């Protein structure tokens, strides 16, 4: 296997940068590109060294060597801390390449950790989530994965299923023997519990994804409903023009905000109406981006609710929060066609906290407790749903006329996605897709 090298810190000028090496010739490469004071550094002990290439010394840095038995990747590896000038980082990487290394692919360090048994796939995904988490709650989910919460679920389900299969096969193989079997009700109860655990974890994905990755929320509604005023109020400063003149917002304005535990990309879209030219193009762009949003905040002028009927009908099948803005104006309605309006006034501040809470609640629901398992991987979600489905089909067979033999075969089928979850049986294409999302150097 090749020895790989990469910059492990964000590109740009900084106080220090860290360059990583991993592979069988790490020690030899270090001997060529570093001259450590006091000789080659003892394992896991940083030592000051002169960094050099074919043209001579070019920087000083700290070199730390890790033996394969105690390294992140399961191979001999090293980390070199140098001054954080990109020119120096490029020169250090070039020096390592000249000495026999090659530049790492995205995620290759973590992929090697997986291949050498340092972590399973659920922990590898948690590494990526820890890098990408957009909120403290997202970091908690990543930490839970790194600590083995998903792996623990998988191993627990596997034990329960293999025990159930053994029980069923014993019934098939030794029907006349004087053996002690579980009561059928108890076996059914345990299998139902296993299916519920798998399904519950899978259903947490939507909230988990949003807590880790963040969400996109679009403000939509007719012209002069006060979308831009709410956009400014939710963000805490003026970013969008506000005017009584219809059609002031002609483009999509966006900003990054945090509501509760969720990092949100908030979009202010052009008012919904018949238009021409540039305004029509802005309205079309807003609709396209709104289609991709996780949640719509439909803003209706509370004092003129009829103007919101068209957009309420168009968005009736979307996840949305319906707002009646301008609640401070005379004649503000509480509902439209039986649909309650969350009353707000961007001018007075009325209802803004309630709106913030409603958006957060609509995106993630009630936040999971400390003991709850929340996942943020679509791959894990799909496989866990597959496990639950197989168990339920086995229960149907077990309780019906199909019989024990079919039930056992279906339970065997549930073991396959469990193995895929942790990477016991992973195709190369799956690994390529997963690790390609990582940054180079991790």
N, C-alpha and C positions, 0 to 999 in steps of 0.2 A: 504494500500500500504506500502511496506517495506521502511525503511530508508536505503539509499545507501551511500557508502563511496568510495572514490578513490583518488589517487594521480593525481592532475591536471597539474603538471609540468613534463617536460621531465625527464626520469629516468637517474640518474647519480649524481655525486657530484656537488654541486653548493652552492652559498651563502645562498639561501633560497629555500624551496620547499613549495608548497601549497597543502593541502589536503582538499577535499570538502565533505560535508555531505548534504543530502537532504531527507526529508521525515517527517512523522508526529511525530516521537520521537527524532528529532534532538536536541531539548532543553534538554531532559532528558539525552541523550548520552553525550552532552557537560558537563552537571553537573558531570558525572562520570569520564570523561577523562581529564577535565581541572579544574584548580582552579584559576579563574580570580581574579586579584587584584581589590578590591573595589566591588566585587560581580559580578553577571551575567551581561555581557555587554549589554548596550542599543542597540536597533536595529540599524544596519548600522554604528556602532561606534567600531573601533578596540580597544581591550583592552589586555594588557600584561597578560599572564597566564602561570602557571606551568602546563606542560603536564605530565600525570601520567597513570600508569596501575596498575595491581595487585601487582607488585613488588615495586611500589613507583614512585616518580618523575624521569623523564629521560631527560627532555629538557624544555626550555622556548620558547614561541612563542606568536604571536598575533592572537587573536580570534575575528572574526567578524560574528555576527548573523544577518540573514535577515528574517523578517517575510514573510509569504506566500504572502501577498498582494503586496510586493515590491521586490520579489526575481526573479532570472533568471528562476527557474523551476516552479514557482507558488505554491511552498510548503515552509514550514519552512526549511531554509537551513543555512549553515555556511561554512566559509573558515578559515582554521587554517594555519598560516605561521610558519614553524619551520625551523631549520637549515637543509641545503640541503645535509645531509648524508643519503644515501639509508637505512642504518641500522635504523636511527631514523624515517624515513618515514614508513618503514615496521612495526616498533614497534607502531607508532601512529595508523596506519590502523588496526593492530591487536587489539589494545586497543579498538577502536571503534566497531570492530566486536564482541569482548567479551562483549561489553555493549549493543549489540542488533542490530547493523547494519549488512549489507552484502555488499560485494564488488560489485560495479556497473558493468554492462555490457557495451561494447563499445557503445557510443552515448546515454546512458540512461538518462543523465542529460538533454540533448537537446530534447530527446523524451518526457520526462515529461513536458518540457516547451511547446512543441507542444500540448500534450494531455490536458494541463491546459489552452490552449488558449493564451499563451504568444507569439506565432508566428505561421505562417502557414508553409506549407511544402517548399514553395519557399525560405522563409527566413532561414529555417533549412538547406537547401542545400547551401545557401550562407554562413552560419556559417562554414560548411565543406570547402567550397572554400576559405574562409579567412584563414583557417588553412593551406591549401595545396598550396596556390598560389605561383607560382615560379617566378613571375615578378611583378613589380609595376603596370603594366596594368592589370594583373590578380587580384591584390588586388582591383583595381578600379572596376572591374566587380563584385567582391564579395561585396564591399561596396554598390554598386548600388542595388544588391539583398537584402542586409540587410536593406537598406532604403526603400524597398518596390517597386522597379521599376517593377519587374515581377508581383507582386501582383496587382499593379496599372493597368498594361496591362490586366490582367485577369478580374478585376472588370469592367474596361471600356468595354471590349468585351462582358461581361455578360450583362451589361446594354443595349448595342446596340442590342444584340440578343433578349433579352426579350422585348424590345420596338418593334422590328420588328415582333416578334411572336404575340404580342398584336394587332398590326396593321393588320396583316393577319387574325387573328381569328375574329376581328371585321368585316372585310369584309365578312367572311364566315357566321357569326351569324346574321348580320344585313344588308343583301344586299339591302333591299329596303328602309332603313332608310335614313333620310336626315342628314347624319354624314359627318364631314369633314375628309377626308382621305389624307394621303400624296400622292403626285404624284408618280406614279409607278417608274418613272425614278429616283426620289430622293431616294426611298426605295432601288432600285437596286444599286445606287451609294454608299449608306451607307453600304450595305452588301458587296459589292466589296472591299470597304475600310477596313472593318473589316477582311476580308479574307487576304488582302494584309498585314495588320499589324501582323496577326498571322504567316503568312508564312515568312515574313521578319525576325521576331524574331527567328523563327525556323532555318532559313538558317544561322544565325550568330553563330550557335553552334560550327562549326568546328574551327573557329577562336577563339571563347571563350574558348573552351576546351584547345587549344594549349597555349593560354595566361595564363591560370590558371595552367594547368598540366605540360606544357613544351612539347617539341617535340623530336622525334628521327630522326636524319638525317644520312644517310649512304653514305660514299664515295665509289663508285664502279667504275670499269674500268679495262682495260687490264694491264698487268704487265708493270712497268716502265713508267706509264702515269703521275706519280708525285702525286699520291693520298696522300702518307705519307708526302710529302713536303707541300701540301696544308693543311693537317691535322695539322701539326705543325704551319704553318703560321696563320691559322684561330684561333688556340688556344693561340697564342702568345708565345709559348715556345716549345722546342723539347721534344716530348713524344714518337714518333715513329721513328724507325731506317730508315735511308735513304741511299740507295746504288744503284749504277749502275747495281749491280748483280740482275738479274730477280729472283723473288720469295723471296725477303728479308722479306717481311711481310707474315707470315704464320698463324698468329692468328688474331683475331679481337681485335684491340686496341680502347679504348673509353676514352672520357674525357667530362667534363661538361663545356660548354661555354655559353656566352650570345651574341646574335646577335640582335641588335635593342631592341625590347621589348620582345624577346622570349628567354626563357631558353632552351638550346639544349643539348641533349646527342648525341655527334658526334662520329660516328663509322668509323674507318679506316679498310677496309677489304682487304683481300689478293687479288692480281691481278688475273683477270679472264683468265685462260688458262687451257689446258690439263695438268694434273699433277698426281703424284703418292704419296703414303705414307702420311706423315704428312702434306705436302703442300696441297694435295688433300682434306684432312680432314679440313684444315683451310679454303679453298675455299668454301667447302660445308657449314661450319658454317657461313661464311660471307653471303652466299646466304640466309640461313634460317633467320638470323637476319635482313637482308635487306628487306625480305618479310614483316616484322612487322614494318618497318620504316615508318614515316609519309611522308618523302621526300627522294628521291635519288639525289645525286649529281654525275652525270655520267661524269667521267673524261676521256677525249680522248687526246692522244698526238697530239697537233695541227700540228706538223711537220710530223706525220705519221698517218693521220686520218683514213686510211683504217683499222688500227688495232682496231678501236672502233666500226666497223660496227656490229659485232656479239652482243655486249652488248647493243648497241642502239636498235637493233631489239628486244632483249629479254626484254627490259624495256619500250617499246613503249607505253604500256598501264598504266604505272605508273606515278604518279606525280613526276616530275623530273626537275632539272636544268642541262643543258648540257654544259660542260666546255671544252674548248680547251686549255689545259695546255702546257707549254713550248713555249709560244708565242714568246719568245726571240730567238728561234732557227730558222735557215734558212729554208724557205719553209713552214712556219706556215700557215695553211689554215684558212679561215674565216668561212667556212661552210663545211658540208658533206652531200651529197645527198639532197641539198636544205635546210638542217637544220642548222640554224645559231649557231655558237659556241661563248660562252662567253669566250673571250681570257684572260688567266691569265699566270702569271709567278711567281711561288713561290720564285724564286731566286731574281728577281728584285722588286717584289711587285706589278707589273702591274696587274690591274683588281681585286685585292683582295677586295677592298671596294665595287666594283660593284657586286662581287660574294656574299659578305655578304648581300648586299641590296636585291639581287635576291632571296636568300634563305629566308630571312624574308618576302619578298613580296609573295613568293610562299606558305609560311605557313599560313599567316594570311591576305594577301591582304592589301588593304588600311585600316589602323587602324580606328576604328569607332570614330566618334566625341564624344564630351562630352555629347551630348543629345541623342545619339543612345543607343538603348537597345541591349545588347549583353548577351547571355545566355551561360552557360558552363555545362549544365546538359542534358544528353541524354534523360532522362525521360521527361524533359520539352520540348525538341525538338520534340519527338515523339508525345506528346499530342497536341502541337501547330500545327503540321502538320495535325493531326486528326481534329482539329477545322477548319482549313482552308479547308480541303477536304469536310467536312460536309456542310459548308457554300456554297461552289461552287456547290455542288450537289443540294442544296436548290435553288440556283439561276437558275440552269438549269431547275428545276421543275417549278419555278415561271415564267420563261420566255417562257417555252414550253407548251405542251398540257397536262401535268400531273396535273397541277392545284395548287391552294393555299393550299389545305389540306395537300398534300404531302410535300410541301415546309415548312409548319409549323412544321410537324413532323421531318423533317431533321434538322431544326434549333433547335428543342428540343434536338436532338441527339448531337448537338455541345455543349450544356450546360454540358453534362456529363464529357468530358475531361477537361473542364474548372474547374469543381468542383474537379476533381482528381488532377489538378495542384496545388491547394492550400490546398488540404487535407480535403475538405468537405465530400468526399466519398472515403475513403482510406481503402483498404483491409489490414489485418494484415501482409500479406506476403510482401506487398509493403513497409510498415514501417520497417519490419525486414531487408529487403534488403538495404534500405536507411541508417538506423542508424548503421548497422553493419560495415559500412565503417569508422565510427568515431573512434577516439582514446578513450581509457578508461579515464574517468575523464572529458569528454566533452559530 
